[in-house]
């Protein structure tokens, strides 16, 4: 069985980034903390913000783990 494909989309107008695991949308994250919570709820309980930022399983679009713009 293959590893799940985690995709973090480019930031939207509001600054959030849609998070998907395979074809399931987990939600919109506004920080690494949000992303780690989504992934923990999806079954990756041991992941924290550092693990998420360094994970080779995550595909980042529109910027990497350091890109979390806040639009006003």
PDB file of N, CA, C, O and CB in Angstrom:
ATOM      1  N   UNK A   1       0.836  -1.176   0.000  1.00  0.00           N
ATOM      2  CA  UNK A   1       0.000   0.000   0.000  1.00  0.00           C
ATOM      3  C   UNK A   1       0.882   1.242   0.000  1.00  0.00           C
ATOM      4  O   UNK A   1       1.888   1.290   0.709  1.00  0.00           O
ATOM      5  CB  UNK A   1      -0.952  -0.003   1.209  1.00  0.00           C
ATOM      6  N   UNK A   2       0.514   2.242  -0.788  1.00  0.00           N
ATOM      7  CA  UNK A   2       1.347   3.436  -0.895  1.00  0.00           C
ATOM      8  C   UNK A   2       1.010   4.448   0.193  1.00  0.00           C
ATOM      9  O   UNK A   2      -0.061   4.407   0.798  1.00  0.00           O
ATOM     10  CB  UNK A   2       1.183   4.075  -2.269  1.00  0.00           C
ATOM     11  N   UNK A   3       1.958   5.359   0.424  1.00  0.00           N
ATOM     12  CA  UNK A   3       1.763   6.424   1.408  1.00  0.00           C
ATOM     13  C   UNK A   3       0.690   7.381   0.893  1.00  0.00           C
ATOM     14  O   UNK A   3       0.560   7.564  -0.317  1.00  0.00           O
ATOM     15  CB  UNK A   3       3.101   7.184   1.687  1.00  0.00           C
ATOM     16  N   UNK A   4      -0.072   7.988   1.784  1.00  0.00           N
ATOM     17  CA  UNK A   4      -1.057   8.976   1.338  1.00  0.00           C
ATOM     18  C   UNK A   4      -0.355  10.190   0.747  1.00  0.00           C
ATOM     19  O   UNK A   4       0.756  10.535   1.151  1.00  0.00           O
ATOM     20  CB  UNK A   4      -1.971   9.402   2.505  1.00  0.00           C
ATOM     21  N   UNK A   5      -1.001  10.824  -0.197  1.00  0.00           N
ATOM     22  CA  UNK A   5      -0.466  12.014  -0.842  1.00  0.00           C
ATOM     23  C   UNK A   5      -1.080  13.227  -0.153  1.00  0.00           C
ATOM     24  O   UNK A   5      -2.289  13.445  -0.227  1.00  0.00           O
ATOM     25  CB  UNK A   5      -0.764  12.018  -2.384  1.00  0.00           C
ATOM     26  N   UNK A   6      -0.244  14.015   0.516  1.00  0.00           N
ATOM     27  CA  UNK A   6      -0.706  15.210   1.212  1.00  0.00           C
ATOM     28  C   UNK A   6      -0.351  16.416   0.348  1.00  0.00           C
ATOM     29  O   UNK A   6       0.807  16.604  -0.025  1.00  0.00           O
ATOM     30  CB  UNK A   6      -0.069  15.325   2.647  1.00  0.00           C
ATOM     31  N   UNK A   7      -1.355  17.228   0.035  1.00  0.00           N
ATOM     32  CA  UNK A   7      -1.154  18.398  -0.816  1.00  0.00           C
ATOM     33  C   UNK A   7      -1.587  19.639  -0.069  1.00  0.00           C
ATOM     34  O   UNK A   7      -2.697  19.707   0.459  1.00  0.00           O
ATOM     35  CB  UNK A   7      -1.930  18.263  -2.145  1.00  0.00           C
ATOM     36  N   UNK A   8      -0.692  20.631  -0.028  1.00  0.00           N
ATOM     37  CA  UNK A   8      -1.006  21.936   0.543  1.00  0.00           C
ATOM     38  C   UNK A   8      -1.003  22.917  -0.630  1.00  0.00           C
ATOM     39  O   UNK A   8       0.038  23.193  -1.226  1.00  0.00           O
ATOM     40  CB  UNK A   8       0.031  22.360   1.683  1.00  0.00           C
ATOM     41  N   UNK A   9      -2.192  23.436  -0.946  1.00  0.00           N
ATOM     42  CA  UNK A   9      -2.330  24.342  -2.078  1.00  0.00           C
ATOM     43  C   UNK A   9      -1.709  25.698  -1.797  1.00  0.00           C
ATOM     44  O   UNK A   9      -1.389  26.032  -0.657  1.00  0.00           O
ATOM     45  CB  UNK A   9      -3.788  24.511  -2.436  1.00  0.00           C
ATOM     46  N   UNK A  10      -1.547  26.472  -2.862  1.00  0.00           N
ATOM     47  CA  UNK A  10      -1.051  27.844  -2.745  1.00  0.00           C
ATOM     48  C   UNK A  10      -2.017  28.658  -1.892  1.00  0.00           C
ATOM     49  O   UNK A  10      -3.205  28.341  -1.831  1.00  0.00           O
ATOM     50  CB  UNK A  10      -0.875  28.495  -4.146  1.00  0.00           C
ATOM     51  N   UNK A  11      -1.521  29.700  -1.233  1.00  0.00           N
ATOM     52  CA  UNK A  11      -2.404  30.537  -0.415  1.00  0.00           C
ATOM     53  C   UNK A  11      -3.529  31.144  -1.247  1.00  0.00           C
ATOM     54  O   UNK A  11      -3.318  31.592  -2.375  1.00  0.00           O
ATOM     55  CB  UNK A  11      -1.601  31.647   0.264  1.00  0.00           C
ATOM     56  N   UNK A  12      -4.718  31.150  -0.672  1.00  0.00           N
ATOM     57  CA  UNK A  12      -5.876  31.783  -1.304  1.00  0.00           C
ATOM     58  C   UNK A  12      -5.881  33.268  -0.940  1.00  0.00           C
ATOM     59  O   UNK A  12      -4.994  33.738  -0.228  1.00  0.00           O
ATOM     60  CB  UNK A  12      -7.212  31.092  -0.860  1.00  0.00           C
ATOM     61  N   UNK A  13      -6.861  33.992  -1.420  1.00  0.00           N
ATOM     62  CA  UNK A  13      -6.946  35.425  -1.135  1.00  0.00           C
ATOM     63  C   UNK A  13      -6.932  35.739   0.351  1.00  0.00           C
ATOM     64  O   UNK A  13      -6.326  36.726   0.769  1.00  0.00           O
ATOM     65  CB  UNK A  13      -8.190  35.994  -1.750  1.00  0.00           C
ATOM     66  N   UNK A  14      -7.590  34.918   1.150  1.00  0.00           N
ATOM     67  CA  UNK A  14      -7.644  35.153   2.590  1.00  0.00           C
ATOM     68  C   UNK A  14      -6.407  34.701   3.336  1.00  0.00           C
ATOM     69  O   UNK A  14      -6.318  34.892   4.549  1.00  0.00           O
ATOM     70  CB  UNK A  14      -8.825  34.469   3.160  1.00  0.00           C
ATOM     71  N   UNK A  15      -5.441  34.102   2.636  1.00  0.00           N
ATOM     72  CA  UNK A  15      -4.198  33.660   3.252  1.00  0.00           C
ATOM     73  C   UNK A  15      -4.169  32.195   3.621  1.00  0.00           C
ATOM     74  O   UNK A  15      -3.097  31.644   3.870  1.00  0.00           O
ATOM     75  CB  UNK A  15      -3.938  34.458   4.457  1.00  0.00           C
ATOM     76  N   UNK A  16      -5.326  31.548   3.662  1.00  0.00           N
ATOM     77  CA  UNK A  16      -5.375  30.133   4.013  1.00  0.00           C
ATOM     78  C   UNK A  16      -4.942  29.245   2.855  1.00  0.00           C
ATOM     79  O   UNK A  16      -4.988  29.642   1.691  1.00  0.00           O
ATOM     80  CB  UNK A  16      -6.773  29.754   4.457  1.00  0.00           C
ATOM     81  N   UNK A  17      -4.525  28.046   3.201  1.00  0.00           N
ATOM     82  CA  UNK A  17      -4.084  27.070   2.204  1.00  0.00           C
ATOM     83  C   UNK A  17      -4.907  25.795   2.368  1.00  0.00           C
ATOM     84  O   UNK A  17      -4.936  25.201   3.446  1.00  0.00           O
ATOM     85  CB  UNK A  17      -2.556  26.769   2.344  1.00  0.00           C
ATOM     86  N   UNK A  18      -5.576  25.379   1.291  1.00  0.00           N
ATOM     87  CA  UNK A  18      -6.385  24.160   1.345  1.00  0.00           C
ATOM     88  C   UNK A  18      -5.468  22.960   1.489  1.00  0.00           C
ATOM     89  O   UNK A  18      -4.418  22.872   0.852  1.00  0.00           O
ATOM     90  CB  UNK A  18      -7.275  24.018   0.081  1.00  0.00           C
ATOM     91  N   UNK A  19      -5.893  22.035   2.347  1.00  0.00           N
ATOM     92  CA  UNK A  19      -5.109  20.827   2.638  1.00  0.00           C
ATOM     93  C   UNK A  19      -5.915  19.617   2.203  1.00  0.00           C
ATOM     94  O   UNK A  19      -7.085  19.472   2.556  1.00  0.00           O
ATOM     95  CB  UNK A  19      -4.740  20.733   4.160  1.00  0.00           C
ATOM     96  N   UNK A  20      -5.267  18.744   1.423  1.00  0.00           N
ATOM     97  CA  UNK A  20      -5.912  17.520   0.951  1.00  0.00           C
ATOM     98  C   UNK A  20      -5.024  16.326   1.244  1.00  0.00           C
ATOM     99  O   UNK A  20      -3.797  16.419   1.207  1.00  0.00           O
ATOM    100  CB  UNK A  20      -6.223  17.604  -0.558  1.00  0.00           C
ATOM    101  N   UNK A  21      -5.664  15.205   1.535  1.00  0.00           N
ATOM    102  CA  UNK A  21      -4.977  13.927   1.604  1.00  0.00           C
ATOM    103  C   UNK A  21      -5.641  13.072   0.543  1.00  0.00           C
ATOM    104  O   UNK A  21      -6.824  12.743   0.630  1.00  0.00           O
ATOM    105  CB  UNK A  21      -5.053  13.264   3.053  1.00  0.00           C
ATOM    106  N   UNK A  22      -4.853  12.723  -0.460  1.00  0.00           N
ATOM    107  CA  UNK A  22      -5.380  12.071  -1.656  1.00  0.00           C
ATOM    108  C   UNK A  22      -6.495  12.960  -2.207  1.00  0.00           C
ATOM    109  O   UNK A  22      -6.221  14.108  -2.559  1.00  0.00           O
ATOM    110  CB  UNK A  22      -5.906  10.613  -1.341  1.00  0.00           C
ATOM    111  N   UNK A  23      -7.719  12.493  -2.295  1.00  0.00           N
ATOM    112  CA  UNK A  23      -8.807  13.308  -2.853  1.00  0.00           C
ATOM    113  C   UNK A  23      -9.695  13.935  -1.787  1.00  0.00           C
ATOM    114  O   UNK A  23     -10.678  14.597  -2.120  1.00  0.00           O
ATOM    115  CB  UNK A  23      -9.656  12.466  -3.769  1.00  0.00           C
ATOM    116  N   UNK A  24      -9.369  13.742  -0.518  1.00  0.00           N
ATOM    117  CA  UNK A  24     -10.203  14.267   0.568  1.00  0.00           C
ATOM    118  C   UNK A  24      -9.674  15.612   1.062  1.00  0.00           C
ATOM    119  O   UNK A  24      -8.512  15.731   1.450  1.00  0.00           O
ATOM    120  CB  UNK A  24     -10.260  13.263   1.733  1.00  0.00           C
ATOM    121  N   UNK A  25     -10.546  16.623   1.040  1.00  0.00           N
ATOM    122  CA  UNK A  25     -10.176  17.938   1.570  1.00  0.00           C
ATOM    123  C   UNK A  25     -10.325  17.903   3.090  1.00  0.00           C
ATOM    124  O   UNK A  25     -11.396  17.598   3.616  1.00  0.00           O
ATOM    125  CB  UNK A  25     -11.061  19.079   0.943  1.00  0.00           C
ATOM    126  N   UNK A  26      -9.227  18.221   3.787  1.00  0.00           N
ATOM    127  CA  UNK A  26      -9.251  18.236   5.247  1.00  0.00           C
ATOM    128  C   UNK A  26      -9.667  19.588   5.806  1.00  0.00           C
ATOM    129  O   UNK A  26     -10.196  19.669   6.915  1.00  0.00           O
ATOM    130  CB  UNK A  26      -7.895  17.860   5.791  1.00  0.00           C
ATOM    131  N   UNK A  27      -9.432  20.641   5.047  1.00  0.00           N
ATOM    132  CA  UNK A  27      -9.791  21.973   5.495  1.00  0.00           C
ATOM    133  C   UNK A  27      -8.823  23.006   4.960  1.00  0.00           C
ATOM    134  O   UNK A  27      -8.006  22.723   4.084  1.00  0.00           O
ATOM    135  CB  UNK A  27      -9.832  22.031   7.007  1.00  0.00           C
ATOM    136  N   UNK A  28      -8.930  24.219   5.506  1.00  0.00           N
ATOM    137  CA  UNK A  28      -8.049  25.321   5.130  1.00  0.00           C
ATOM    138  C   UNK A  28      -7.176  25.659   6.330  1.00  0.00           C
ATOM    139  O   UNK A  28      -7.674  25.985   7.408  1.00  0.00           O
ATOM    140  CB  UNK A  28      -8.866  26.572   4.654  1.00  0.00           C
ATOM    141  N   UNK A  29      -5.869  25.575   6.125  1.00  0.00           N
ATOM    142  CA  UNK A  29      -4.908  25.851   7.195  1.00  0.00           C
ATOM    143  C   UNK A  29      -4.370  27.269   7.051  1.00  0.00           C
ATOM    144  O   UNK A  29      -4.175  27.763   5.940  1.00  0.00           O
ATOM    145  CB  UNK A  29      -3.744  24.825   7.173  1.00  0.00           C
ATOM    146  N   UNK A  30      -4.134  27.917   8.189  1.00  0.00           N
ATOM    147  CA  UNK A  30      -3.563  29.258   8.222  1.00  0.00           C
ATOM    148  C   UNK A  30      -2.183  29.264   8.869  1.00  0.00           C
ATOM    149  O   UNK A  30      -1.575  30.321   9.035  1.00  0.00           O
ATOM    150  CB  UNK A  30      -4.490  30.206   8.968  1.00  0.00           C
ATOM    151  N   UNK A  31      -1.688  28.077   9.236  1.00  0.00           N
ATOM    152  CA  UNK A  31      -0.378  27.958   9.876  1.00  0.00           C
ATOM    153  C   UNK A  31       0.049  26.490   9.863  1.00  0.00           C
ATOM    154  O   UNK A  31      -0.742  25.598   9.559  1.00  0.00           O
ATOM    155  CB  UNK A  31      -0.413  28.515  11.339  1.00  0.00           C
ATOM    156  N   UNK A  32       1.317  26.264  10.199  1.00  0.00           N
ATOM    157  CA  UNK A  32       1.797  24.887  10.340  1.00  0.00           C
ATOM    158  C   UNK A  32       1.049  24.159  11.448  1.00  0.00           C
ATOM    159  O   UNK A  32       0.818  22.952  11.368  1.00  0.00           O
ATOM    160  CB  UNK A  32       3.303  24.869  10.625  1.00  0.00           C
ATOM    161  N   UNK A  33       0.676  24.900  12.475  1.00  0.00           N
ATOM    162  CA  UNK A  33      -0.086  24.282  13.576  1.00  0.00           C
ATOM    163  C   UNK A  33      -1.416  23.747  13.059  1.00  0.00           C
ATOM    164  O   UNK A  33      -1.791  22.616  13.369  1.00  0.00           O
ATOM    165  CB  UNK A  33      -0.330  25.303  14.721  1.00  0.00           C
ATOM    166  N   UNK A  34      -2.135  24.554  12.270  1.00  0.00           N
ATOM    167  CA  UNK A  34      -3.399  24.091  11.678  1.00  0.00           C
ATOM    168  C   UNK A  34      -3.177  22.841  10.847  1.00  0.00           C
ATOM    169  O   UNK A  34      -3.930  21.872  10.949  1.00  0.00           O
ATOM    170  CB  UNK A  34      -4.028  25.194  10.810  1.00  0.00           C
ATOM    171  N   UNK A  35      -2.141  22.868  10.026  1.00  0.00           N
ATOM    172  CA  UNK A  35      -1.849  21.727   9.163  1.00  0.00           C
ATOM    173  C   UNK A  35      -1.571  20.476   9.991  1.00  0.00           C
ATOM    174  O   UNK A  35      -2.074  19.399   9.674  1.00  0.00           O
ATOM    175  CB  UNK A  35      -0.654  22.036   8.252  1.00  0.00           C
ATOM    176  N   UNK A  36      -0.776  20.611  11.044  1.00  0.00           N
ATOM    177  CA  UNK A  36      -0.466  19.432  11.866  1.00  0.00           C
ATOM    178  C   UNK A  36      -1.716  18.897  12.554  1.00  0.00           C
ATOM    179  O   UNK A  36      -1.861  17.683  12.702  1.00  0.00           O
ATOM    180  CB  UNK A  36       0.603  19.775  12.917  1.00  0.00           C
ATOM    181  N   UNK A  37      -2.623  19.780  12.977  1.00  0.00           N
ATOM    182  CA  UNK A  37      -3.874  19.335  13.603  1.00  0.00           C
ATOM    183  C   UNK A  37      -4.717  18.555  12.598  1.00  0.00           C
ATOM    184  O   UNK A  37      -5.251  17.498  12.934  1.00  0.00           O
ATOM    185  CB  UNK A  37      -4.674  20.544  14.152  1.00  0.00           C
ATOM    186  N   UNK A  38      -4.842  19.056  11.383  1.00  0.00           N
ATOM    187  CA  UNK A  38      -5.596  18.339  10.347  1.00  0.00           C
ATOM    188  C   UNK A  38      -5.023  16.940  10.132  1.00  0.00           C
ATOM    189  O   UNK A  38      -5.766  15.962  10.056  1.00  0.00           O
ATOM    190  CB  UNK A  38      -5.581  19.128   9.020  1.00  0.00           C
ATOM    191  N   UNK A  39      -3.710  16.854  10.034  1.00  0.00           N
ATOM    192  CA  UNK A  39      -3.082  15.565   9.765  1.00  0.00           C
ATOM    193  C   UNK A  39      -3.178  14.628  10.969  1.00  0.00           C
ATOM    194  O   UNK A  39      -3.306  13.415  10.800  1.00  0.00           O
ATOM    195  CB  UNK A  39      -1.620  15.766   9.376  1.00  0.00           C
ATOM    196  N   UNK A  40      -3.119  15.174  12.168  1.00  0.00           N
ATOM    197  CA  UNK A  40      -3.308  14.346  13.368  1.00  0.00           C
ATOM    198  C   UNK A  40      -4.712  13.760  13.393  1.00  0.00           C
ATOM    199  O   UNK A  40      -4.893  12.584  13.706  1.00  0.00           O
ATOM    200  CB  UNK A  40      -3.054  15.170  14.650  1.00  0.00           C
ATOM    201  N   UNK A  41      -5.703  14.578  13.063  1.00  0.00           N
ATOM    202  CA  UNK A  41      -7.091  14.097  13.027  1.00  0.00           C
ATOM    203  C   UNK A  41      -7.300  13.057  11.937  1.00  0.00           C
ATOM    204  O   UNK A  41      -8.195  12.216  12.033  1.00  0.00           O
ATOM    205  CB  UNK A  41      -8.050  15.263  12.813  1.00  0.00           C
ATOM    206  N   UNK A  42      -6.470  13.117  10.900  1.00  0.00           N
ATOM    207  CA  UNK A  42      -6.566  12.156   9.795  1.00  0.00           C
ATOM    208  C   UNK A  42      -5.809  10.864  10.089  1.00  0.00           C
ATOM    209  O   UNK A  42      -5.800   9.945   9.271  1.00  0.00           O
ATOM    210  CB  UNK A  42      -6.033  12.780   8.513  1.00  0.00           C
ATOM    211  N   UNK A  43      -5.162  10.797  11.280  1.00  0.00           N
ATOM    212  CA  UNK A  43      -4.509   9.558  11.662  1.00  0.00           C
ATOM    213  C   UNK A  43      -3.017   9.631  11.885  1.00  0.00           C
ATOM    214  O   UNK A  43      -2.415   8.643  12.307  1.00  0.00           O
ATOM    215  CB  UNK A  43      -4.767   8.568  10.655  1.00  0.00           C
ATOM    216  N   UNK A  44      -2.401  10.765  11.616  1.00  0.00           N
ATOM    217  CA  UNK A  44      -0.958  10.912  11.823  1.00  0.00           C
ATOM    218  C   UNK A  44      -0.720  11.597  13.166  1.00  0.00           C
ATOM    219  O   UNK A  44      -0.211  12.717  13.217  1.00  0.00           O
ATOM    220  CB  UNK A  44      -0.299  11.727  10.659  1.00  0.00           C
ATOM    221  N   UNK A  45      -1.093  10.913  14.261  1.00  0.00           N
ATOM    222  CA  UNK A  45      -1.085  11.502  15.598  1.00  0.00           C
ATOM    223  C   UNK A  45       0.279  12.012  16.051  1.00  0.00           C
ATOM    224  O   UNK A  45       0.344  12.941  16.856  1.00  0.00           O
ATOM    225  CB  UNK A  45      -1.577  10.501  16.579  1.00  0.00           C
ATOM    226  N   UNK A  46       1.343  11.444  15.566  1.00  0.00           N
ATOM    227  CA  UNK A  46       2.666  11.809  16.076  1.00  0.00           C
ATOM    228  C   UNK A  46       3.284  13.024  15.380  1.00  0.00           C
ATOM    229  O   UNK A  46       4.376  13.446  15.759  1.00  0.00           O
ATOM    230  CB  UNK A  46       3.594  10.639  15.938  1.00  0.00           C
ATOM    231  N   UNK A  47       2.623  13.593  14.379  1.00  0.00           N
ATOM    232  CA  UNK A  47       3.201  14.732  13.658  1.00  0.00           C
ATOM    233  C   UNK A  47       2.970  16.039  14.400  1.00  0.00           C
ATOM    234  O   UNK A  47       1.860  16.328  14.848  1.00  0.00           O
ATOM    235  CB  UNK A  47       2.613  14.825  12.253  1.00  0.00           C
ATOM    236  N   UNK A  48       4.045  16.831  14.524  1.00  0.00           N
ATOM    237  CA  UNK A  48       3.913  18.178  15.052  1.00  0.00           C
ATOM    238  C   UNK A  48       4.361  19.155  13.968  1.00  0.00           C
ATOM    239  O   UNK A  48       4.622  18.740  12.839  1.00  0.00           O
ATOM    240  CB  UNK A  48       4.748  18.361  16.365  1.00  0.00           C
ATOM    241  N   UNK A  49       4.456  20.453  14.295  1.00  0.00           N
ATOM    242  CA  UNK A  49       4.791  21.452  13.282  1.00  0.00           C
ATOM    243  C   UNK A  49       6.156  21.213  12.633  1.00  0.00           C
ATOM    244  O   UNK A  49       6.310  21.405  11.427  1.00  0.00           O
ATOM    245  CB  UNK A  49       4.763  22.827  13.899  1.00  0.00           C
ATOM    246  N   UNK A  50       7.135  20.801  13.420  1.00  0.00           N
ATOM    247  CA  UNK A  50       8.479  20.550  12.871  1.00  0.00           C
ATOM    248  C   UNK A  50       8.442  19.367  11.916  1.00  0.00           C
ATOM    249  O   UNK A  50       9.022  19.421  10.832  1.00  0.00           O
ATOM    250  CB  UNK A  50       9.500  20.289  14.008  1.00  0.00           C
ATOM    251  N   UNK A  51       7.762  18.299  12.317  1.00  0.00           N
ATOM    252  CA  UNK A  51       7.649  17.116  11.453  1.00  0.00           C
ATOM    253  C   UNK A  51       6.957  17.460  10.142  1.00  0.00           C
ATOM    254  O   UNK A  51       7.384  17.029   9.071  1.00  0.00           O
ATOM    255  CB  UNK A  51       6.882  15.996  12.170  1.00  0.00           C
ATOM    256  N   UNK A  52       5.891  18.235  10.237  1.00  0.00           N
ATOM    257  CA  UNK A  52       5.121  18.604   9.051  1.00  0.00           C
ATOM    258  C   UNK A  52       5.983  19.427   8.102  1.00  0.00           C
ATOM    259  O   UNK A  52       5.979  19.183   6.896  1.00  0.00           O
ATOM    260  CB  UNK A  52       3.854  19.390   9.445  1.00  0.00           C
ATOM    261  N   UNK A  53       6.717  20.392   8.629  1.00  0.00           N
ATOM    262  CA  UNK A  53       7.553  21.253   7.799  1.00  0.00           C
ATOM    263  C   UNK A  53       8.640  20.460   7.076  1.00  0.00           C
ATOM    264  O   UNK A  53       9.030  20.819   5.965  1.00  0.00           O
ATOM    265  CB  UNK A  53       8.186  22.343   8.649  1.00  0.00           C
ATOM    266  N   UNK A  54       9.129  19.392   7.694  1.00  0.00           N
ATOM    267  CA  UNK A  54      10.222  18.605   7.118  1.00  0.00           C
ATOM    268  C   UNK A  54       9.778  17.350   6.367  1.00  0.00           C
ATOM    269  O   UNK A  54      10.616  16.644   5.805  1.00  0.00           O
ATOM    270  CB  UNK A  54      11.159  18.209   8.200  1.00  0.00           C
ATOM    271  N   UNK A  55       8.480  17.062   6.347  1.00  0.00           N
ATOM    272  CA  UNK A  55       8.004  15.807   5.779  1.00  0.00           C
ATOM    273  C   UNK A  55       8.126  15.752   4.261  1.00  0.00           C
ATOM    274  O   UNK A  55       7.683  16.664   3.563  1.00  0.00           O
ATOM    275  CB  UNK A  55       6.577  15.586   6.172  1.00  0.00           C
ATOM    276  N   UNK A  56       8.728  14.679   3.753  1.00  0.00           N
ATOM    277  CA  UNK A  56       8.795  14.506   2.299  1.00  0.00           C
ATOM    278  C   UNK A  56       7.463  14.030   1.710  1.00  0.00           C
ATOM    279  O   UNK A  56       7.325  13.959   0.489  1.00  0.00           O
ATOM    280  CB  UNK A  56       9.898  13.512   1.944  1.00  0.00           C
ATOM    281  N   UNK A  57       6.497  13.708   2.545  1.00  0.00           N
ATOM    282  CA  UNK A  57       5.197  13.240   2.074  1.00  0.00           C
ATOM    283  C   UNK A  57       4.274  14.384   1.656  1.00  0.00           C
ATOM    284  O   UNK A  57       3.234  14.151   1.039  1.00  0.00           O
ATOM    285  CB  UNK A  57       4.529  12.420   3.152  1.00  0.00           C
ATOM    286  N   UNK A  58       4.652  15.617   1.989  1.00  0.00           N
ATOM    287  CA  UNK A  58       3.791  16.765   1.709  1.00  0.00           C
ATOM    288  C   UNK A  58       4.262  17.477   0.457  1.00  0.00           C
ATOM    289  O   UNK A  58       5.440  17.801   0.312  1.00  0.00           O
ATOM    290  CB  UNK A  58       3.769  17.738   2.900  1.00  0.00           C
ATOM    291  N   UNK A  59       3.316  17.716  -0.452  1.00  0.00           N
ATOM    292  CA  UNK A  59       3.581  18.483  -1.670  1.00  0.00           C
ATOM    293  C   UNK A  59       3.084  19.903  -1.439  1.00  0.00           C
ATOM    294  O   UNK A  59       1.902  20.120  -1.170  1.00  0.00           O
ATOM    295  CB  UNK A  59       2.890  17.834  -2.929  1.00  0.00           C
ATOM    296  N   UNK A  60       3.987  20.862  -1.545  1.00  0.00           N
ATOM    297  CA  UNK A  60       3.681  22.264  -1.300  1.00  0.00           C
ATOM    298  C   UNK A  60       3.543  22.996  -2.629  1.00  0.00           C
ATOM    299  O   UNK A  60       4.419  22.892  -3.489  1.00  0.00           O
ATOM    300  CB  UNK A  60       4.771  22.922  -0.423  1.00  0.00           C
ATOM    301  N   UNK A  61       2.459  23.727  -2.800  1.00  0.00           N
ATOM    302  CA  UNK A  61       2.235  24.520  -4.009  1.00  0.00           C
ATOM    303  C   UNK A  61       2.129  25.992  -3.620  1.00  0.00           C
ATOM    304  O   UNK A  61       1.473  26.340  -2.638  1.00  0.00           O
ATOM    305  CB  UNK A  61       0.949  24.048  -4.762  1.00  0.00           C
ATOM    306  N   UNK A  62       2.775  26.844  -4.396  1.00  0.00           N
ATOM    307  CA  UNK A  62       2.709  28.273  -4.121  1.00  0.00           C
ATOM    308  C   UNK A  62       3.552  28.705  -2.940  1.00  0.00           C
ATOM    309  O   UNK A  62       3.284  29.741  -2.331  1.00  0.00           O
ATOM    310  CB  UNK A  62       1.301  28.671  -3.885  1.00  0.00           C
ATOM    311  N   UNK A  63       4.557  27.934  -2.612  1.00  0.00           N
ATOM    312  CA  UNK A  63       5.445  28.240  -1.493  1.00  0.00           C
ATOM    313  C   UNK A  63       5.496  27.081  -0.518  1.00  0.00           C
ATOM    314  O   UNK A  63       4.566  26.280  -0.434  1.00  0.00           O
ATOM    315  CB  UNK A  63       4.991  29.511  -0.776  1.00  0.00           C
ATOM    316  N   UNK A  64       6.578  27.004   0.206  1.00  0.00           N
ATOM    317  CA  UNK A  64       6.792  25.906   1.131  1.00  0.00           C
ATOM    318  C   UNK A  64       6.181  26.155   2.491  1.00  0.00           C
ATOM    319  O   UNK A  64       5.288  26.991   2.636  1.00  0.00           O
ATOM    320  CB  UNK A  64       8.248  25.646   1.282  1.00  0.00           C
ATOM    321  N   UNK A  65       6.664  25.425   3.500  1.00  0.00           N
ATOM    322  CA  UNK A  65       6.072  25.492   4.828  1.00  0.00           C
ATOM    323  C   UNK A  65       6.230  26.834   5.528  1.00  0.00           C
ATOM    324  O   UNK A  65       5.592  27.071   6.553  1.00  0.00           O
ATOM    325  CB  UNK A  65       6.661  24.440   5.673  1.00  0.00           C
ATOM    326  N   UNK A  66       7.061  27.706   4.998  1.00  0.00           N
ATOM    327  CA  UNK A  66       7.238  29.019   5.609  1.00  0.00           C
ATOM    328  C   UNK A  66       6.277  30.073   5.056  1.00  0.00           C
ATOM    329  O   UNK A  66       6.281  31.210   5.529  1.00  0.00           O
ATOM    330  CB  UNK A  66       8.656  29.479   5.412  1.00  0.00           C
ATOM    331  N   UNK A  67       5.462  29.722   4.074  1.00  0.00           N
ATOM    332  CA  UNK A  67       4.579  30.692   3.419  1.00  0.00           C
ATOM    333  C   UNK A  67       3.159  30.593   3.968  1.00  0.00           C
ATOM    334  O   UNK A  67       2.401  29.693   3.609  1.00  0.00           O
ATOM    335  CB  UNK A  67       4.573  30.472   1.896  1.00  0.00           C
ATOM    336  N   UNK A  68       2.818  31.529   4.840  1.00  0.00           N
ATOM    337  CA  UNK A  68       1.475  31.624   5.444  1.00  0.00           C
ATOM    338  C   UNK A  68       1.081  33.095   5.499  1.00  0.00           C
ATOM    339  O   UNK A  68       1.051  33.688   6.577  1.00  0.00           O
ATOM    340  CB  UNK A  68       1.439  30.978   6.885  1.00  0.00           C
ATOM    341  N   UNK A  69       0.775  33.693   4.337  1.00  0.00           N
ATOM    342  CA  UNK A  69       0.461  35.123   4.327  1.00  0.00           C
ATOM    343  C   UNK A  69      -0.862  35.421   5.037  1.00  0.00           C
ATOM    344  O   UNK A  69      -1.787  34.609   5.048  1.00  0.00           O
ATOM    345  CB  UNK A  69       0.404  35.637   2.890  1.00  0.00           C
ATOM    346  N   UNK A  70      -0.911  36.583   5.610  1.00  0.00           N
ATOM    347  CA  UNK A  70      -2.135  37.056   6.260  1.00  0.00           C
ATOM    348  C   UNK A  70      -2.603  38.286   5.488  1.00  0.00           C
ATOM    349  O   UNK A  70      -1.999  39.354   5.593  1.00  0.00           O
ATOM    350  CB  UNK A  70      -1.898  37.388   7.795  1.00  0.00           C
ATOM    351  N   UNK A  71      -3.659  38.141   4.726  1.00  0.00           N
ATOM    352  CA  UNK A  71      -4.200  39.249   3.960  1.00  0.00           C
ATOM    353  C   UNK A  71      -5.244  39.979   4.794  1.00  0.00           C
ATOM    354  O   UNK A  71      -5.967  39.353   5.569  1.00  0.00           O
ATOM    355  CB  UNK A  71      -4.808  38.755   2.629  1.00  0.00           C
ATOM    356  N   UNK A  72      -5.323  41.248   4.647  1.00  0.00           N
ATOM    357  CA  UNK A  72      -6.306  42.061   5.366  1.00  0.00           C
ATOM    358  C   UNK A  72      -7.317  42.610   4.405  1.00  0.00           C
ATOM    359  O   UNK A  72      -8.233  43.324   4.814  1.00  0.00           O
ATOM    360  CB  UNK A  72      -5.632  43.200   6.131  1.00  0.00           C
TER     361      UNK A  72
END
